[in-house]
Amino acid sequence: MVKLKRSEQMKTDIFIQAIRKRNYLQFLYGLELIDIEPYYIARNKFGRKIIYGRVKNTNEVRKFEYNKIANIRIVNSFRFSPVIPINTFAS
């Protein structure tokens, strides 16, 4: 098991709470203010933790590296329903 740094664990706890309650997240990514619907947490091919989420008011799902995220805020006043693409298959 990989031991997480304290700040990384705190971010994970915040992200898990937002994912479970389907709350929007707002944070600084580099110098850009980002609003997302958080979907899931994973590790990239380099072993760095990332979070995937749909950028608010778009259909774009992006990944964000933990080490570039700062000033995280859960927006409790808004909740979202995940957009899941449904493929139909011909029999």
Protein Blocks (a to p, Z undefined) as FASTA:
>chain_A
ZZddfklmmmmmmmmmmmmnopacdddehjaccddddfbdcddfkopacdddddehiabd
cdddfklgghiacdfkbccddddddddddZZ
